[in-house]
Amino acid sequence: DVTPEQIQASFERILGMVDRLTDTVEHLRTFSRDTSQEPGIPIAINEVIHSSLGLIQTQLYNHGILIDLDLTADLPQVIGHPFQLEQVFLNLLSNARDALDERTKIEEAFEKQIHIRSFTNEEKKVFVEVEDSGVGISEANQERLFEPFFTTKDADQGMGLGLSISYAIVKNHRGEIICTSQKGSKTIFQVSLPRLNDSENTP
């Protein structure tokens, strides 16, 4: 009892999904390419944030996580490797997801949300903050967050390399990454990068 119109609509949905999957695969191929030896290029940081979300947003949705974006328009550009910076933001978003999932084991009636902010200041830097209201991080663990192979997760959830790699990438971009957290409360990771015109010895 399926009408030709319904068949046509189904094929159009399938073709749309194929197009989206093609874009995702091509993006992942580019993302996985080694860009460490390539010169940095001017980057609009908000575009990098949106690209990172494009890769993980479906997963966050499936975990019941809401995304709150507060991105300042017309930010100054930074210089570097966009796919390396995507790796940083993907790692921060993944960690925020895990922290929120962990809290639901303690408190089921809880709105899972990640806040992402971008802004600049008088210090001629561009900032990105990823904030979650998960289980928080103890002060002792904060001191070791960026050490290779340090992790508080179960063995099947990672090797503890994500934050150390992110730290190295941000440092290579002449920036800083810091964490502010309290056990049982929110966690904020802040990435700061020099503006394009203020970058010297660029990556």
Backbone as ProteinMPNN parsed JSONL, in Angstrom:
{"seq_chain_A": "DVTPEQIQASFERILGMVDRLTDTVEHLRTFSRDTSQEPGIPIAINEVIHSSLGLIQTQLYNHGILIDLDLTADLPQVIGHPFQLEQVFLNLLSNARDALDERTKIEEAFEKQIHIRSFTNEEKKVFVEVEDSGVGISEANQERLFEPFFTTKDADQGMGLGLSISYAIVKNHRGEIICTSQKGSKTIFQVSLPRLNDSENTP", "coords_chain_A": {"N_chain_A": [[0.814, -1.218, 0.0], [2.113, 1.141, -0.334], [2.606, 4.378, -1.539], [3.693, 5.964, -4.649], [4.62, 8.519, -4.045], [5.382, 8.313, -1.351], [7.458, 6.472, -1.565], [9.241, 7.984, -3.094], [9.79, 10.051, -1.268], [11.067, 8.57, 0.735], [13.386, 7.682, -0.611], [14.593, 10.159, -1.042], [15.203, 10.903, 1.581], [17.038, 8.905, 2.191], [19.094, 9.478, 0.345], [19.831, 11.964, 1.306], [20.911, 11.235, 3.799], [23.074, 9.706, 2.914], [24.612, 11.69, 1.663], [25.289, 13.24, 3.911], [26.773, 11.387, 5.389], [28.882, 10.99, 3.602], [30.112, 13.518, 3.685], [30.919, 13.472, 6.364], [32.758, 11.304, 6.442], [34.718, 12.26, 4.666], [35.545, 14.474, 6.075], [36.621, 13.242, 8.356], [38.762, 11.879, 7.173], [40.389, 14.006, 6.424], [40.784, 15.109, 8.915], [42.307, 13.148, 10.181], [44.724, 13.348, 8.935], [48.237, 13.93, 9.064], [49.253, 16.954, 10.127], [51.331, 18.205, 11.288], [53.732, 19.107, 10.234], [53.022, 21.069, 8.525], [52.641, 24.547, 7.606], [51.056, 26.951, 9.785], [47.718, 28.293, 9.422], [45.452, 31.107, 8.995], [42.738, 31.097, 11.284], [39.302, 30.916, 12.03], [38.03, 30.71, 15.083], [35.472, 30.054, 15.992], [34.418, 28.618, 13.863], [35.923, 26.304, 13.992], [34.991, 25.274, 16.391], [32.302, 24.723, 15.698], [32.764, 22.781, 13.725], [33.918, 20.75, 15.254], [31.753, 20.119, 16.921], [30.052, 19.151, 14.968], [31.074, 16.633, 14.491], [30.603, 15.227, 16.821], [28.103, 15.757, 17.783], [25.741, 14.22, 17.348], [26.267, 11.994, 18.934], [26.356, 13.212, 21.468], [23.712, 14.039, 21.616], [22.417, 11.555, 21.658], [23.177, 10.757, 24.151], [21.616, 12.308, 25.671], [22.384, 14.933, 26.126], [22.406, 18.412, 26.323], [23.441, 21.199, 24.348], [24.779, 24.317, 24.977], [25.461, 27.167, 23.363], [27.54, 29.958, 23.405], [28.854, 31.997, 21.621], [31.052, 34.485, 20.715], [30.573, 36.792, 18.174], [32.458, 37.714, 15.212], [35.102, 37.374, 16.154], [38.642, 37.947, 16.613], [40.975, 36.382, 14.368], [42.908, 33.368, 14.886], [46.092, 31.685, 14.525], [47.154, 28.646, 13.082], [46.655, 25.082, 13.135], [43.747, 23.88, 12.019], [42.57, 21.27, 12.243], [44.028, 20.065, 14.226], [43.308, 21.657, 16.402], [40.607, 21.056, 16.45], [40.804, 18.461, 17.385], [41.527, 18.966, 20.02], [39.187, 20.243, 21.047], [37.288, 18.252, 20.591], [38.205, 16.315, 22.36], [37.823, 17.63, 24.824], [35.046, 17.907, 24.8], [34.293, 15.222, 24.786], [35.266, 14.406, 27.272], [33.663, 15.99, 28.907], [31.167, 14.886, 28.314], [31.508, 12.294, 29.426], [31.801, 12.965, 32.125], [29.295, 14.004, 32.721], [27.685, 11.774, 32.222], [28.637, 10.17, 34.264], [27.69, 11.5, 36.492], [24.956, 11.039, 36.292], [24.74, 8.495, 37.232], [24.696, 8.85, 39.887], [22.781, 10.768, 40.352], [19.826, 10.722, 38.98], [17.686, 12.373, 38.096], [18.494, 14.831, 36.477], [19.617, 17.488, 34.553], [21.51, 17.193, 31.783], [24.062, 19.102, 30.509], [26.195, 20.985, 28.376], [28.175, 23.816, 28.292], [29.463, 26.053, 25.956], [31.723, 28.548, 25.344], [33.02, 31.404, 23.613], [35.335, 34.066, 23.432], [37.038, 37.257, 23.606], [39.667, 39.358, 24.981], [41.246, 42.21, 26.578], [43.837, 41.429, 26.646], [44.677, 40.58, 24.239], [44.038, 38.001, 23.389], [42.325, 34.996, 22.332], [39.666, 33.187, 23.642], [38.352, 29.99, 24.537], [35.901, 28.251, 26.25], [34.904, 25.255, 27.777], [32.375, 23.963, 29.538], [31.038, 21.838, 32.031], [28.55, 20.348, 34.154], [29.192, 18.09, 35.66], [30.609, 15.43, 37.563], [32.799, 16.695, 38.609], [36.279, 17.443, 39.47], [38.796, 16.363, 41.626], [41.074, 18.316, 43.644], [43.628, 17.212, 43.878], [43.734, 15.496, 41.653], [43.494, 17.35, 39.608], [46.004, 18.465, 39.45], [47.405, 16.613, 38.039], [46.242, 16.254, 35.607], [47.145, 16.715, 32.955], [49.163, 14.966, 32.561], [50.757, 12.375, 30.709], [49.034, 9.304, 30.227], [47.692, 9.458, 32.63], [44.649, 8.879, 34.198], [41.297, 8.897, 35.454], [39.351, 7.266, 34.691], [37.651, 4.162, 33.837], [39.422, 1.251, 32.591], [38.523, 0.581, 30.034], [37.687, 2.933, 28.957], [39.558, 4.649, 27.97], [43.035, 5.709, 27.559], [44.215, 7.716, 28.933], [45.506, 9.68, 27.463], [44.376, 11.737, 26.06], [44.087, 14.417, 27.192], [46.754, 15.095, 27.642], [47.78, 15.117, 25.039], [46.167, 17.14, 24.006], [47.08, 19.264, 25.544], [49.722, 19.48, 24.577], [49.222, 20.2, 21.912], [47.923, 22.691, 22.189], [49.968, 24.164, 23.46], [51.835, 24.128, 21.389], [50.596, 25.859, 19.722], [51.191, 28.2, 20.88], [49.596, 28.77, 23.042], [47.474, 28.41, 25.983], [46.108, 25.966, 28.21], [43.86, 25.436, 30.75], [42.383, 24.134, 33.758], [39.525, 24.472, 35.771], [37.965, 23.371, 38.595], [35.84, 21.605, 40.929], [35.405, 19.007, 43.177], [32.445, 17.25, 42.742], [31.152, 19.357, 41.615], [30.864, 21.874, 39.003], [32.96, 21.744, 36.051], [35.409, 23.502, 34.288], [37.135, 23.82, 31.338], [39.541, 25.844, 29.952], [40.729, 27.226, 27.01], [43.209, 29.245, 25.704], [44.351, 31.348, 23.117], [46.79, 33.136, 21.174], [45.976, 36.124, 19.359], [45.812, 36.483, 15.766], [47.414, 38.642, 14.704], [49.136, 38.958, 16.753], [50.667, 36.773, 16.971], [53.688, 35.107, 17.154], [56.48, 33.231, 15.911], [54.899, 31.156, 14.814], [52.909, 28.086, 14.809]], "CA_chain_A": [[0.0, 0.0, 0.0], [2.995, 2.311, -0.348], [2.369, 5.198, -2.728], [4.924, 6.45, -5.295], [5.107, 9.718, -3.341], [6.071, 7.856, -0.141], [8.724, 5.881, -2.01], [10.108, 9.097, -3.476], [10.22, 10.733, -0.042], [12.024, 7.699, 1.419], [14.642, 7.747, -1.347], [15.196, 11.472, -0.802], [15.801, 10.862, 2.924], [18.228, 8.047, 2.111], [20.142, 10.221, -0.352], [20.299, 12.999, 2.223], [21.79, 10.597, 4.778], [24.315, 9.341, 2.22], [25.392, 12.92, 1.494], [25.844, 13.632, 5.209], [27.826, 10.421, 5.72], [30.027, 11.287, 2.727], [30.783, 14.691, 4.253], [31.564, 13.075, 7.621], [33.927, 10.474, 6.124], [35.746, 13.129, 4.088], [36.064, 15.293, 7.168], [37.47, 12.389, 9.187], [39.998, 11.621, 6.428], [41.214, 15.214, 6.544], [41.095, 15.262, 10.336], [43.331, 12.181, 10.58], [45.981, 13.601, 8.243], [49.28, 14.542, 9.875], [49.484, 18.342, 9.707], [52.321, 18.776, 12.206], [54.827, 19.748, 9.508], [52.475, 22.091, 7.643], [52.577, 25.865, 8.246], [49.752, 27.333, 10.293], [46.897, 29.165, 8.588], [44.485, 31.873, 9.798], [41.611, 30.259, 11.695], [38.181, 31.466, 12.79], [37.892, 29.693, 16.131], [34.079, 29.603, 16.075], [34.228, 27.596, 12.839], [36.525, 25.068, 14.52], [34.05, 24.763, 17.394], [31.168, 24.134, 14.989], [33.23, 21.554, 13.075], [34.065, 19.737, 16.305], [30.412, 19.702, 17.313], [29.486, 18.364, 13.883], [31.566, 15.264, 14.58], [30.206, 14.54, 18.063], [26.803, 16.233, 18.252], [24.782, 13.116, 17.389], [26.592, 11.196, 20.11], [25.906, 13.954, 22.646], [22.244, 13.976, 21.605], [22.035, 10.209, 22.089], [23.427, 10.676, 25.591], [20.686, 13.215, 26.334], [23.132, 16.123, 26.55], [22.084, 19.648, 25.619], [24.581, 22.078, 24.086], [24.494, 25.748, 25.085], [26.533, 27.895, 22.69], [27.63, 31.408, 23.628], [30.035, 32.307, 20.821], [31.152, 35.893, 20.339], [30.725, 36.974, 16.725], [33.555, 38.555, 14.712], [36.318, 37.25, 16.954], [39.903, 37.974, 15.846], [41.456, 35.061, 13.982], [44.157, 32.844, 15.434], [46.82, 30.991, 13.472], [47.537, 27.3, 13.488], [46.165, 23.932, 12.385], [42.364, 23.715, 12.478], [42.213, 19.912, 12.607], [44.632, 19.803, 15.535], [42.466, 22.305, 17.413], [39.405, 20.228, 16.541], [41.129, 17.331, 18.261], [41.475, 19.48, 21.393], [37.802, 20.474, 21.464], [36.626, 16.946, 20.641], [38.597, 15.665, 23.607], [37.159, 18.311, 25.936], [33.625, 17.56, 24.743], [34.179, 13.817, 25.185], [35.45, 14.35, 28.726], [32.456, 16.568, 29.51], [30.132, 13.849, 28.172], [31.75, 11.233, 30.409], [31.548, 13.504, 33.47], [27.84, 14.104, 32.883], [27.181, 10.404, 32.348], [29.018, 9.674, 35.587], [26.807, 12.093, 37.505], [23.635, 10.428, 36.225], [24.761, 7.274, 38.033], [24.453, 9.278, 41.266], [21.587, 11.622, 40.375], [19.157, 10.464, 37.716], [16.896, 13.543, 37.698], [19.559, 15.822, 36.328], [19.703, 17.952, 33.168], [22.894, 17.141, 31.301], [24.272, 20.239, 29.62], [27.55, 21.485, 28.169], [28.219, 25.213, 27.855], [30.666, 26.39, 25.19], [31.827, 29.995, 25.181], [34.216, 31.967, 22.986], [35.392, 35.507, 23.664], [38.384, 37.826, 23.605], [39.822, 40.368, 26.025], [42.248, 43.24, 26.315], [45.166, 40.82, 26.614], [44.922, 40.17, 22.853], [43.915, 36.553, 23.271], [41.01, 34.43, 22.057], [39.393, 32.156, 24.636], [37.246, 29.044, 24.398], [35.644, 27.531, 27.493], [33.971, 24.126, 27.742], [31.939, 23.789, 30.929], [30.018, 20.836, 32.318], [28.172, 20.265, 35.57], [29.276, 16.673, 35.985], [31.034, 15.025, 38.909], [33.91, 17.514, 39.068], [37.613, 16.836, 39.568], [39.43, 16.716, 42.892], [42.251, 19.181, 43.516], [44.807, 16.361, 43.662], [43.725, 15.012, 40.276], [43.703, 18.482, 38.701], [47.441, 18.697, 39.312], [47.991, 15.584, 37.168], [45.358, 16.069, 34.459], [47.804, 16.776, 31.648], [50.236, 13.972, 32.497], [50.441, 11.229, 29.848], [48.554, 8.051, 30.815], [46.938, 9.635, 33.872], [43.208, 8.895, 33.989], [40.458, 8.405, 36.545], [38.303, 6.465, 34.062], [37.889, 2.728, 33.75], [40.405, 0.893, 31.569], [37.924, 0.508, 28.707], [37.225, 4.261, 28.559], [40.646, 5.479, 27.482], [44.379, 5.447, 28.087], [44.741, 8.881, 29.629], [46.38, 10.451, 26.575], [43.648, 12.826, 25.417], [44.405, 15.745, 27.719], [48.181, 15.389, 27.439], [47.909, 15.486, 23.626], [45.545, 18.46, 23.872], [48.017, 20.223, 26.152], [50.845, 19.673, 23.648], [48.726, 20.927, 20.741], [47.692, 24.091, 22.563], [51.279, 24.77, 23.673], [52.433, 24.317, 20.075], [49.935, 27.04, 19.151], [51.564, 29.31, 21.76], [48.459, 29.055, 23.899], [47.413, 27.785, 27.3], [44.89, 25.256, 28.572], [43.782, 25.304, 32.2], [41.16, 23.528, 34.272], [38.998, 24.927, 37.054], [36.938, 22.41, 38.978], [35.701, 21.233, 42.33], [34.767, 17.696, 43.262], [31.006, 17.325, 42.929], [30.627, 20.59, 41.044], [31.137, 22.035, 37.582], [34.335, 21.757, 35.564], [35.617, 24.384, 33.138], [38.42, 23.824, 30.653], [39.694, 27.082, 29.184], [41.827, 27.282, 26.046], [43.487, 30.61, 25.239], [45.268, 31.379, 21.98], [47.098, 34.503, 20.764], [45.346, 36.588, 18.127], [46.627, 36.332, 14.575], [48.406, 39.709, 14.557], [50.025, 38.945, 17.906], [51.337, 35.475, 16.995], [55.067, 35.042, 16.67], [56.952, 31.838, 15.88], [53.64, 30.422, 14.701], [53.09, 26.651, 14.602]], "C_chain_A": [[0.848, 1.269, 0.0], [2.795, 3.076, -1.654], [3.696, 5.602, -3.359], [5.504, 7.674, -4.579], [5.88, 9.331, -2.078], [7.421, 7.228, -0.475], [9.719, 6.974, -2.372], [10.655, 9.815, -2.244], [11.259, 9.902, 0.707], [13.381, 7.731, 0.733], [15.356, 9.084, -1.114], [15.85, 11.523, 0.578], [17.082, 10.032, 2.918], [19.373, 8.784, 1.446], [20.7, 11.333, 0.527], [21.245, 12.435, 3.269], [23.12, 10.196, 4.154], [25.206, 10.561, 2.047], [26.037, 13.333, 2.814], [26.965, 12.688, 5.626], [29.072, 10.655, 4.88], [30.818, 12.461, 3.27], [31.537, 14.315, 5.523], [32.827, 12.272, 7.37], [35.052, 11.334, 5.557], [36.376, 14.003, 5.156], [36.998, 14.481, 8.048], [38.787, 12.065, 8.491], [40.942, 12.817, 6.549], [41.687, 15.39, 7.973], [42.253, 14.36, 10.754], [44.679, 12.427, 9.904], [46.969, 14.293, 9.174], [49.583, 15.938, 9.333], [50.608, 18.998, 10.505], [53.438, 19.521, 11.478], [54.335, 20.845, 8.566], [52.459, 23.44, 8.359], [51.161, 26.172, 8.713], [49.034, 28.269, 9.335], [45.982, 29.996, 9.489], [43.229, 31.044, 10.051], [40.562, 31.126, 12.4], [37.787, 30.418, 13.834], [36.457, 29.196, 16.258], [33.785, 28.525, 15.033], [34.811, 26.256, 13.291], [35.594, 24.443, 15.563], [32.868, 24.075, 16.721], [31.568, 22.832, 14.295], [33.379, 20.426, 14.082], [32.702, 19.21, 16.741], [29.767, 18.839, 16.234], [29.89, 16.906, 13.942], [31.004, 14.498, 15.777], [28.78, 14.854, 18.495], [25.759, 15.123, 18.332], [25.01, 12.245, 18.615], [26.125, 11.887, 21.388], [24.384, 13.912, 22.755], [21.765, 12.62, 22.11], [22.27, 9.987, 23.574], [22.514, 11.631, 26.368], [21.324, 14.501, 26.811], [22.745, 17.311, 25.676], [23.343, 20.497, 25.464], [24.113, 23.53, 24.151], [25.681, 26.506, 24.503], [26.427, 29.384, 22.986], [28.911, 31.876, 22.938], [30.001, 33.769, 20.394], [31.401, 36.004, 18.833], [31.927, 37.856, 16.415], [34.782, 38.535, 15.63], [37.549, 37.432, 16.068], [40.325, 36.551, 15.497], [42.688, 34.679, 14.803], [44.87, 32.146, 14.283], [47.245, 29.616, 13.963], [46.967, 26.249, 12.567], [44.747, 23.622, 12.842], [42.03, 22.3, 12.915], [42.88, 19.488, 13.917], [43.776, 20.432, 16.643], [41.124, 21.595, 17.544], [39.633, 19.056, 17.481], [41.06, 17.753, 19.723], [40.027, 19.593, 21.858], [36.999, 19.173, 21.509], [36.954, 16.221, 21.94], [37.9, 16.299, 24.803], [35.675, 17.978, 25.973], [33.398, 16.11, 25.18], [34.314, 13.671, 26.694], [34.226, 14.905, 29.452], [31.299, 15.573, 29.442], [30.288, 12.775, 29.239], [31.452, 11.706, 31.831], [30.049, 13.614, 33.734], [27.207, 12.724, 33.016], [27.468, 9.837, 33.734], [28.086, 10.233, 36.664], [25.42, 11.456, 37.481], [23.579, 9.102, 36.989], [24.441, 7.586, 39.499], [23.111, 9.983, 41.385], [20.887, 11.504, 39.029], [18.402, 11.686, 37.204], [17.811, 14.757, 37.583], [19.665, 16.193, 34.845], [21.171, 18.006, 32.746], [23.099, 18.236, 30.254], [25.751, 20.615, 29.562], [27.456, 22.907, 27.652], [29.545, 25.455, 27.123], [30.652, 27.883, 24.934], [33.097, 30.341, 24.408], [34.175, 33.481, 23.173], [36.844, 35.969, 23.552], [38.476, 38.856, 24.721], [40.94, 41.341, 25.657], [43.657, 42.679, 26.228], [45.522, 40.271, 25.23], [44.984, 38.655, 22.709], [42.482, 36.184, 22.923], [40.822, 33.245, 22.994], [38.237, 31.266, 24.198], [37.119, 28.306, 25.719], [34.612, 26.434, 27.251], [33.633, 23.786, 29.187], [30.883, 22.693, 31.028], [29.716, 20.846, 33.808], [28.109, 18.799, 35.985], [29.757, 16.431, 37.4], [32.187, 15.871, 39.45], [35.203, 16.719, 39.213], [38.252, 17.292, 40.878], [40.681, 17.56, 42.641], [43.51, 18.366, 43.229], [44.877, 15.877, 42.218], [43.942, 16.131, 39.272], [45.191, 18.719, 38.452], [48.087, 17.723, 38.326], [47.241, 15.419, 35.848], [46.095, 15.929, 33.134], [49.015, 15.839, 31.555], [49.839, 12.838, 31.552], [50.062, 10.009, 30.671], [47.88, 8.216, 32.173], [45.451, 9.705, 33.538], [42.499, 8.387, 35.23], [39.347, 7.519, 36.001], [38.661, 4.98, 34.125], [38.795, 2.433, 32.562], [39.818, 0.894, 30.165], [37.44, 1.855, 28.201], [38.357, 5.17, 28.092], [41.951, 5.185, 28.186], [44.965, 6.641, 28.831], [45.686, 9.713, 28.792], [45.696, 11.69, 26.008], [44.052, 14.21, 25.884], [45.88, 16.091, 27.544], [48.45, 15.774, 25.988], [47.319, 16.873, 23.397], [46.465, 19.55, 24.413], [49.167, 20.526, 25.196], [50.416, 20.473, 22.426], [48.556, 22.402, 21.061], [49.016, 24.819, 22.796], [51.98, 25.04, 22.35], [51.818, 25.505, 19.349], [50.186, 28.287, 20.005], [50.41, 29.734, 22.664], [48.564, 28.367, 25.241], [46.089, 27.041, 27.444], [44.917, 25.03, 30.072], [42.434, 24.695, 32.578], [40.81, 24.138, 35.622], [37.854, 24.005, 37.441], [36.921, 22.223, 40.483], [34.949, 19.918, 42.371], [33.287, 17.852, 43.574], [30.369, 18.559, 42.335], [31.049, 20.687, 39.584], [32.639, 22.033, 37.296], [34.404, 22.652, 34.337], [37.03, 24.178, 32.616], [38.465, 25.075, 29.783], [40.933, 26.992, 28.307], [41.995, 28.73, 25.616], [44.57, 30.566, 24.167], [45.553, 32.822, 21.602], [46.363, 34.865, 19.473], [46.34, 36.511, 16.974], [47.737, 37.371, 14.499], [49.418, 39.725, 15.702], [50.789, 37.629, 18.004], [52.746, 35.609, 16.411], [55.527, 33.591, 16.779], [55.768, 30.887, 15.782], [53.882, 28.961, 14.413], [53.07, 26.272, 13.126]], "O_chain_A": [[0.346, 2.352, 0.303], [2.813, 2.491, -2.738], [4.724, 5.588, -2.683], [6.721, 7.846, -4.514], [6.904, 9.937, -1.763], [8.403, 7.427, 0.24], [10.892, 6.904, -2.007], [11.839, 10.145, -2.185], [12.219, 10.448, 1.252], [14.414, 7.8, 1.399], [16.581, 9.127, -1.002], [16.921, 12.109, 0.738], [18.077, 10.394, 3.546], [20.507, 8.727, 1.923], [21.898, 11.612, 0.497], [22.254, 13.057, 3.601], [24.17, 10.327, 4.783], [26.416, 10.484, 2.259], [27.202, 13.732, 2.837], [27.987, 13.127, 6.154], [30.191, 10.534, 5.378], [32.047, 12.419, 3.316], [32.657, 14.776, 5.743], [33.855, 12.516, 8.002], [36.213, 11.158, 5.927], [37.584, 14.243, 5.149], [38.054, 14.971, 8.447], [39.825, 11.983, 9.148], [42.145, 12.653, 6.752], [42.831, 15.768, 8.223], [43.082, 14.748, 11.577], [45.671, 11.789, 10.256], [46.584, 15.142, 9.977], [50.101, 16.088, 8.227], [50.814, 20.208, 10.411], [54.026, 20.453, 12.026], [55.138, 21.482, 7.884], [52.285, 23.49, 9.577], [50.187, 25.713, 8.117], [49.668, 28.954, 8.532], [45.758, 29.622, 10.64], [42.72, 30.375, 9.151], [40.889, 31.955, 13.249], [37.267, 29.358, 13.487], [36.24, 28.033, 16.598], [32.992, 27.618, 15.287], [34.248, 25.199, 13.001], [35.432, 23.224, 15.605], [32.474, 22.978, 17.117], [30.789, 21.878, 14.279], [33.013, 19.284, 13.804], [32.518, 18.004, 16.909], [29.024, 17.907, 16.541], [29.143, 16.033, 13.499], [30.935, 13.269, 15.756], [28.292, 14.282, 19.47], [24.973, 15.084, 19.278], [24.057, 11.809, 19.259], [25.57, 11.248, 22.281], [23.835, 13.767, 23.847], [20.821, 12.543, 22.896], [21.635, 9.128, 24.186], [22.632, 11.745, 27.588], [20.868, 15.1, 27.785], [22.756, 17.225, 24.448], [24.205, 20.511, 26.342], [23.169, 23.92, 23.465], [26.772, 26.496, 25.072], [25.365, 29.989, 22.838], [29.925, 32.12, 23.592], [29.034, 34.227, 19.785], [32.322, 35.389, 18.294], [32.359, 38.649, 17.252], [35.417, 39.566, 15.849], [37.502, 37.1, 14.884], [40.058, 35.619, 16.256], [43.402, 35.53, 15.333], [44.318, 32.026, 13.189], [47.646, 29.449, 15.115], [46.808, 26.478, 11.368], [44.562, 23.141, 13.96], [41.275, 22.126, 13.872], [42.349, 18.641, 14.636], [43.548, 19.819, 17.686], [40.561, 21.537, 18.637], [38.76, 18.703, 18.275], [40.593, 16.992, 20.57], [39.675, 19.102, 22.93], [36.13, 19.009, 22.365], [36.087, 15.59, 22.545], [37.435, 15.593, 25.698], [35.105, 17.787, 27.047], [32.42, 15.812, 25.865], [33.576, 12.912, 27.322], [33.802, 14.369, 30.476], [30.54, 15.434, 30.4], [29.313, 12.389, 29.884], [30.919, 10.952, 32.645], [29.588, 13.347, 34.844], [26.302, 12.526, 33.825], [26.649, 9.116, 34.305], [27.737, 9.541, 37.621], [24.773, 11.342, 38.522], [22.497, 8.639, 37.351], [23.983, 6.724, 40.249], [22.396, 9.827, 42.375], [21.31, 12.118, 38.05], [18.466, 12.004, 36.017], [17.883, 15.592, 38.485], [19.788, 15.318, 33.988], [21.962, 18.775, 33.293], [22.396, 18.286, 29.244], [26.459, 20.568, 30.567], [26.742, 23.176, 26.686], [30.613, 25.101, 27.623], [29.694, 28.422, 24.38], [34.117, 29.662, 24.53], [33.115, 34.099, 23.084], [37.758, 35.155, 23.418], [37.466, 39.19, 25.34], [41.497, 41.287, 24.56], [44.574, 43.371, 25.787], [46.532, 39.587, 25.065], [45.842, 38.103, 22.019], [41.548, 36.944, 23.179], [41.707, 32.4, 23.125], [37.278, 31.721, 23.575], [38.105, 27.795, 26.25], [33.585, 26.656, 26.609], [34.498, 23.373, 29.959], [29.957, 22.627, 30.219], [30.528, 21.295, 34.617], [27.131, 18.333, 36.569], [29.364, 17.138, 38.328], [32.518, 15.773, 40.631], [35.218, 15.494, 39.095], [38.242, 18.482, 41.195], [41.267, 17.518, 41.559], [44.356, 18.777, 42.435], [45.954, 15.85, 41.623], [44.508, 15.904, 38.203], [45.583, 19.128, 37.36], [49.187, 17.974, 37.835], [47.571, 14.536, 35.056], [45.714, 15.119, 32.288], [49.791, 15.904, 30.601], [48.695, 12.383, 31.59], [50.691, 9.715, 31.687], [47.529, 7.222, 32.809], [45.039, 10.5, 32.692], [43.028, 7.554, 35.967], [38.49, 7.067, 36.759], [39.794, 4.599, 34.418], [38.924, 3.245, 31.646], [40.529, 1.174, 29.2], [36.842, 1.927, 27.128], [38.126, 6.353, 27.842], [42.001, 4.531, 29.227], [46.097, 6.576, 29.309], [46.57, 10.38, 29.328], [46.371, 12.599, 25.524], [44.33, 15.085, 25.065], [46.222, 17.253, 27.321], [49.261, 16.663, 25.727], [47.899, 17.688, 22.68], [46.606, 20.618, 23.816], [49.546, 21.684, 25.021], [51.162, 21.331, 21.953], [48.992, 23.264, 20.298], [49.171, 25.965, 22.376], [52.646, 26.064, 22.198], [52.443, 26.089, 18.464], [49.49, 29.294, 19.874], [50.271, 30.909, 23.004], [49.604, 27.811, 25.593], [45.076, 27.439, 26.869], [45.887, 24.493, 30.606], [41.475, 24.742, 31.808], [41.664, 24.302, 36.494], [36.882, 23.873, 36.698], [37.839, 22.619, 41.201], [33.956, 19.746, 41.665], [32.915, 18.505, 44.55], [29.176, 18.793, 42.523], [31.528, 19.716, 38.998], [33.463, 22.284, 38.176], [33.555, 22.567, 33.45], [38.004, 24.339, 33.352], [37.561, 25.334, 28.989], [42.035, 26.72, 28.784], [41.028, 29.374, 25.208], [45.564, 29.85, 24.29], [44.66, 33.664, 21.694], [46.156, 34.017, 18.605], [47.553, 36.478, 17.183], [48.89, 37.019, 14.253], [50.432, 40.419, 15.632], [51.48, 37.384, 18.993], [52.945, 36.153, 15.324], [55.043, 32.828, 17.615], [55.646, 29.939, 16.559], [54.914, 28.599, 13.846], [53.21, 25.096, 12.79]]}, "name": "protein", "num_of_chains": 1, "seq": "DVTPEQIQASFERILGMVDRLTDTVEHLRTFSRDTSQEPGIPIAINEVIHSSLGLIQTQLYNHGILIDLDLTADLPQVIGHPFQLEQVFLNLLSNARDALDERTKIEEAFEKQIHIRSFTNEEKKVFVEVEDSGVGISEANQERLFEPFFTTKDADQGMGLGLSISYAIVKNHRGEIICTSQKGSKTIFQVSLPRLNDSENTP"}
